[in-house]
């Protein structure tokens, strides 16, 4: 892929051929032009992001800015002894749960 004098991304026939091979689809020579113009249009939409100058913000992501954090919830860690976990286990050996072999 390359850019023309207007900055538009140009897609070559070879780009389309390689992409179709990677996608495991077979396209005819007639379809190459259709895919080429569609791909150039898609890439043109992405080039808009370069023009608006997206930068990282110290105030967080847009999701973080608009989400309310549940400050009322206080998480706590509970410590259990191994016996509470192994009590209901059918088999437990050397600190691990033992399960039946399913692949021979």
PyMOL commands that set and color helices and strands:
alter all, ss='L'
color gray80, all
select helices_A, chain A and resi 13-22+29-52+62-66+82-86
alter helices_A, ss='H'
color red, helices_A
select strands_A, chain A and resi 2-3+9-10+92-93+96-97
alter strands_A, ss='S'
color yellow, strands_A
deselect
rebuild
show_as cartoon
